[in-house]
Amino acid sequence: MGKLDIRNLRKVFEDDGGSIVAVDDLNIDIEDGEFLIFVGPSGCGKSTTLRCIAGLESATSGQIILDDTDITNKPPTDRDIAMVFQNYALYPHMTARDNIGFGLKMSTDMEKDEIRERVEQTAEMMGIEDLLDKKPGELSGGQQQRVALGRAIVREPSVFLMDEPLSNLDAKLRTTMRTELQDLQQQLGITTIYVTHDQTEAMTMGDRIAILNDGELQQLGTPLECYYEPTNRFVAGFIGSPSMNFFEVEYADGSLIHETFRYDLSRETSEELSVREGPLTLGVRPESIELASAGDTNAIEVPVVVTEPMGETTYVYVDIGDQQYTVTVGGDRIVEPGSTLHVVFPEDKMHLFDPDTGESLK
Ligand code: ATP
C-alpha cells in the first residue's frame, strides 16, 4: 500500500538574512498507486516538499502520514520511500550491480543469493542486464538513470519520489524514458510523486498535477482540469505552452473594453457578470484565438511582428496596444511579419479573473 497524506506541511529555513518559508501549509492526499506531478517555478518549494516526505529535511510543522502511520519524524531509512535524483547520485566506485543492490544489502537481512536474483530481475525490467558489471563512469546518462531507477525499484517501496529524473537527458531520450517510466509506474502500481519543470511531462505523465507557487498549493487536479478550469491567473499562465494571453479590461454595459478593442459579450455571459462592473483580467490561450470571418463585429485587427513555424502550428507574435501577444495558427497558413491579422476571441474559451486576487471568475 502507499496512501500518502500531507497535512499542513510547513518548512521554514532560517539563515542570516531572516527566514524563508519554502513550504506553506501544504495539504495533499495522494491515493495508493497514484502518479502525482509537482510543478511550479524555480524556488516554489517542490524539492523541499519532496525532501520532507523522504525525511532528508525535517518539517517545521505539519504531518506526513503513510498508510495511517505518522512518518513525520522517522529517519529516511524507516520510511519505505525511495527517491530518484536528477543527478542519479550513484556510487562511482561501484558497479551497476552493486549500486542497485546496495540498499538491500545495507537495510535488510536478505541473503546474498536473493539480493543477486532481485537485482537481476530489476535489471531485466530496466533493460540493463548487459551493463551490470560496468561502473557509472562507463555508462551514458540514460543508462545511469536506468541504474538509479533500478536501485529505487529493487527495494519495492510503498512510494517513489522523483526529482526531475529526466532533466539531464537529451530531448529524444527524454521522450523515450518518459513513456517507459509511465509504463513502469503503471505496471508496478507504486504511488509516485514526480517533480518537473517540463510542461509536456506535467501534462502527459501524471494522474493529477499539484501546481505550487511561493510554497503554496495553487491547484490540485487532473492535467485537463488545470488546463481548462484554472482556479486562478497564476495557474492559467503557468499551464499551457505558449502561455495564456492576459488583457486588462473594464467590464461595462455588456462589453469588455480594452484600450484598443471592445468585445460585446453574449447576454448569458453579461448576466453572469452583471454584478462585476469595473476592471477585470481577460485571459485567452494562443490556441483558442481564431481568425475572424468577414463582418464579425468583435474582430480585432492586429499587426504581425514575428512568426515562429513549429511544423504543425505556427506561433504568431502580434502587437495589441503596447504589449506583445501570441496567436497559434495552422502550420500550413502563410503569415508574414509586417502583415495584419483579423482575430476573434471565442467567448466560450475566454477566462476572466479578478484583477486584485487573480481568482478565476469564468
Ligand atoms: P527548483 O525548481 O529551482 O529546484 P524548487 O521549487 O524545488 O526549485 P526548493 O529547492 O524547494 O524549490 O526551494 C524553495 C525555497 O527554499 C527557495 O527560496 C530556496 O532558496 C529555499 N531553500 C531551499 N533549501 C534551502 C536551504 N537548505 N537553506 C535555506 N533556504 C533553502
Boltz pocket constraint, residues with backbone or C-beta under 6 A from the ligand:
constraints:
  - pocket:
      binder: B
      contacts: [[A, 13], [A, 14], [A, 15], [A, 20], [A, 21], [A, 22], [A, 40], [A, 41], [A, 42], [A, 43], [A, 44], [A, 45], [A, 46], [A, 47], [A, 48], [A, 49]]
      max_distance: 6.0
